[in-house]
Amino acid sequence: MSFLRVLLAIIFPPLAVLDKGCGSILIVTLLTLAGWIPGVLAALIILNRSCSN
């Protein structure tokens, strides 16, 4: 996970997972609309999971 991706996930979570697929973008967008913190956490989890594979 690069520093830029983490910073982007904190500021605007859906943009951070833009290249991870449509499902990831949809989930993070819905969670961000429900609350900013769940969206940030989901984006960080998705970014972390894709780096470990």
N, C-alpha and C positions, 0 to 999 in steps of 0.2 A: 504494500500500500504506500503510495507516494504521499508526500506532505500536501501536495496540491489537491489530491483526491479527498483526503481527510478534511481539509479546509473547505472544499466544495460541498462535502457531505454535511458539514455543520451549517454552512450558509444556505445552501439550496439543495436538499437531498435528492430530488429527482434528477437533477442534472449530473450528479456524481455517478449514477448508475445507468447513464444513457446508453452505453455500449454493452450492457449486460443482458439485454433482451427486453421484449415488450412486457413480459410478466413482471419482471423486477421493477420496471418503471411504473407500471400500474399499481403494484403493491405499495411502493414507496410514496407515490403520489397520494393514494387514498389514506395512508397512515399520516402523511404530512398534513393533509386537510383535516384529519381527525385531531391532530395535535402535533406540534412541531417536534417534540422530543421523541415520540414513537417513530416518526419519519427518519429522524437522524439515526436512531438506533438501528432501524431496519437497513438503512443505507450502509452504515458501518459494518453490519453483519454480512451483508451481501458482498461488499468489497473485500472483507477479510476472508470469506469463504472462497471467493474466486482466486485470491492470491495463494491460498494454501494448496490448491489443486494443480 
